[in-house]
Amino acid sequence: MTLALDMPVQLAPSRRRRLWIERATGLGFAMPALVLLLLTILAPLAVLVVLSLTNYEFGGVDLDFVGLANFQKALADPIIRRSLLNTLIYVAIMVPGGVFGALLIAILIHRRTRSRSLYEVIYFLPVTSTLIAMATVWQFLLHPSLGPINGLLKWLGFSPVAFLSEPSTALATLAVIGIWQILGFNMILFLAGLTAIPRDLYEAADIDGCSGGIDRFLTITWPLLGPTTMFVVITTMITAFKIFDTVAVMTRGGPVGSTEVLLYNIYLEGFQYFHTGYAAALTFIFLAFILVFSAVQTFALDKKVHY
């Protein structure tokens, strides 16, 4: 009896040592990820916040603390307000086109057996190509006099359109190019979601009299694609907000500032005019917009998603 009563006391140090070893091992496994998170995300964010509160210019040796002056300047700057409006318009065009266009393509090729892989490769090619390299091709295709698109319009009896030179069409043209680039990626995601839907549900729907394609889509396919759709909408919106390369290569903010977007203005302030502190404040505003829009969409869509 004495040995039995003494065993918990003798095993307590061993148990504590085992728990300490387990915690140290877990911390050791997590430490690389924590260090990577600190160096790549948290530390740059801290530097960004500090710079946004100063008047630092790139290459300078001193700086002064100016508080929220950079943010006040950004909110009062008409160029920044215009670039923010252009960004929102671009997002409003690209997100519905990139999501519903990819969904339509995925539904059309999902049931194909022999040609499905061919269509997947064709639609995914723009994702693998660099848009900066493809910008030259698009500039040729949209050329007012030499481009085949305007050649087709002339053949149909319409007047040629300067897609990238007219303020009324330049931003929408860039949005169409953005949709062209992201369709393949979103299509693959929707194809994965369609493949995960059990076929038994469609067979049960046929027995219950829901045999029409539209009825089956609205009652089975669309609700079960909720998680995939939410992910595609959020990632497409973030991609749309990050529009920069097509503007920098094809229009450089023109004509007449009609394609100036927020990220391109951040690039100009930081790397052309060397106003690093002001560019940091604009970057902070840019990240805040993405965070707010992503959070709102997540909470709004999550209530309607069926898992």
N, C-alpha and C positions, 0 to 999 in steps of 0.2 A: 504493500500500500504506500509505503514511503517513497519508493521509486516512482510509482505512478503519479504521486502528487508532485514530485520534483521535476518530472519530464517537461511540463509546459514552461517552467522557469528556465530549464536548460536549453529548450528549443527557441526561446524568445530572441536571444542574440542572433541565432542563425537565421530566423525568419526576418529580422530587421536587416541583416546583411544581404539577404536575398532580395528584399524589396529595394534596398539601396542600389544593388547591382542592376535590377530591372529598370529602375528610373534612370540611372546613369546610361544604360544601354539605349533606352528610348531617346534620351536627350542627345546621345551621340549620333543616332540615326537622323534626328530632326535638325541637328546643328547645321549641316550643309545647306539645307533648304532655308533655314532661318538667316544664315549669312548671305545667301544669294538674294533673298527677299530684301534684306537690309541694304545691300550694295546696289541692287538694280532698281528698286522701287522706292523704299522709304528714304534713303539718303538723297537721291535726286529730287524727291518731292520736298524734302526739307530745304535743300539748296534753292529750289524754285520759289518756295515761300519767302525765304530770306531775300533773294534777289528782287522779288516783286515789290518789296517794301523799300527799295533803294533806287537811286538814280544811276546805277552802275552802267557804264558803257564798255563794250568789248575792247580790250586792249588797254583800258585805263588802269591806273595804279591806286586810285582812291575812289571812295564812294561815300555818299551821304544818305542817312536814313530819312525817307520822305513819307513814311506811313502809308496811307491809302491814296496818296496823290496820283499814283499810276492808275489805280482803278477808277478814280473820279475822272481822270483824263480819258480813259477808254470809254466810259459811259457817255461822255460828252462829245466824243469824236464822231463826226458824221460819217467818216470813212469806215470806221469800225461798225457803226450801226448798219451801214449799207452792206458791208461784208457779212455781217451776221444774218441780215435778211436774205442775202443771196444764198448763204449756206442752208438756211431753213427751206427756201424754195427748192434747192437742189435735193435736200433730204425728202421733201414732200413728193418730188417726182420719182426719185430713184427707189425709195423703199416699196411703194405699192407695185411698181413695175418689176423690181427685182424679186419680190416675193411671189406675187400672183403669176408672173410670167414663168418663173421656175416651177411653180406648182402645176401649171397647165402642161408644160413640157414633160414633167415627170409622169403625169397621169397618161399622157399620150403614148409614151414609150415604155411604160411599166409592163404592159401585157405582151410586148413584142418578145419573141424568142430568138430569132436569127439575127435581126438587125439592131437589137438593143445595145449591144456593146459598141457598135459603130456610131450610133447616135450619142452615146455617152462620151466617146472620145471626141467627137466633133464639137459638142457643146462645152466640153471641159477644156478645149484647147486655149480659149482666151484667158483662162485662169492661170495656165502654165506660162503664158507669154508675158513679157514685161510690157506694161502699157506705154512706157516711154518709147520703146522701139515701135510699137504699133501706132503711136501717135503720127508718125510719118505717113503710114498707110492711110490713116483716117483723114489726114490733111489732104492727101491726093484724092481720096474718094469724095470728099466734100468740097473740092475746089470749084469755084463758081463757073469756070469755063472749061477746065480739063477733066473734072471729076465725072465718073460714070453715073453718079446719082443725079447730078444736074443734067447729064446727057439723057437719062431716062425721063426726067421731068420735061425737058424740051421735046422729046419724042412724043410724050403724051399731050403736048399742047400747053404746058404750064411755063411760066417764066422761071428762069434760074433763080436760086435762092443762095445768098451768101451766108451759109449756116454759121460760120465762125466770125463773120465780120459785121453782122447786124446785132445790135444790142437786144432786139426782141427775140432772137433765136439762139444766141450763143450759149446761154446757160442751159436751156433745154437740150441743146445738142450735146453738151458735155454730160448731162444726166443720162441721155440715151446711150452714150458710150460707156458710162459707168454701169448701166444695166446690162449692156452686152458683155462686160467683163465678169460680172458676178453671177450671171444666170447659171453657168455650169456648176459652180460650187453649191449654190442653193438647190439646184436640181438633184445633185448627188445626195444631199441631206434629205430631201423629200422622197427620193427613191428608197432610201434606207427606212424612212418612216412607213412608206407604203408596204415594203416587204415585211415589216414587223406586224402588220395587221393580220390576225388569224383568218384563214379562208372560211372557217366554219361560220363566222358571223355573216358572210355574204350568202352562204347556203341557207342559213336560218332565215335571212331576210327574204330570200326567194320563196321559201315555204310560207312565210307570212304575207306574201303578196307584194313585197317591195322589190320589184324586178326592174324598174326603170333605172337608168344610169344616174340621172339627177337625184332621184330619191335615195339611192344607195350612197351617193356621195354625201348628201346632206345629213343622212341619219347615221352612217357608219364611218365613212372615210374621213370626212372633215372633223368630227369630234375626236376621233382617235389620233388624228394628226396634230392635236392641240399642242403637246410638248414640243414637237418638231417645229411647228409654226412659230411658237413663241421664241425658240432659239434662233430661228432664221430671221425673224423680224428684228430682234435685238442686235444680232451680229451685222445685219445689213444696214441698220441705222447707224451703228458705230462706224462702219466702213464709209457710209455716205458722209458723215461728219468729217472724216479724215481726208476729204477730197483735196488733193494738192498737185499730184503729178500731171494730170491732164491740163490743169490751169497753168502750171509753170511751163509746160512744153508747148501747148497749143495756142493759148490766148494771152498769157501773162497778165491776167486781170482785165484785159480789154474785151471788146471795145467799150470805151467810155466807162470803165469800171463795172460793166454789167456782169463780169464773171469773177470779180474779186470776192474771195471767200475768206473766212476767218483764219484758216491755217496758212493760206498764202500771205496774208497780211502779217501774221506772226513771223514768217520767214523773212519778209521785207524788213520789218522793224529790227529783227535780231541779227540778220546776216548781210543786209544791204545798208541799213542806216546805223547799225551797231548800237541801237538803244536796247541793251540787254535787259535792264530793269523793267522797262515798259513791255518788252516782248515776254518776259516772265509773267507779268500781270495778265497779259492777254492769254498766255498759255493756261494760267490758273482758271480764267474765265471759261476757256475752251473745255478744260477737263470738267469743270463744274456743270456745264451744259450737258456733256455726255453722261455724267453721273446722274443728273436729275432726269433726263429723258429715259435712260435705261431703267432707273428705279420705278418711274411712273409706269412705263410699259410693262415691267415685270409684275408689279402689283395689280395692274389693270387686267393683264392677260391671264395671270395665274388663277384668278377667280373663275375664269371661264374654261380653264384647261381640265380635261379629264385624264387622269393618270391610270 
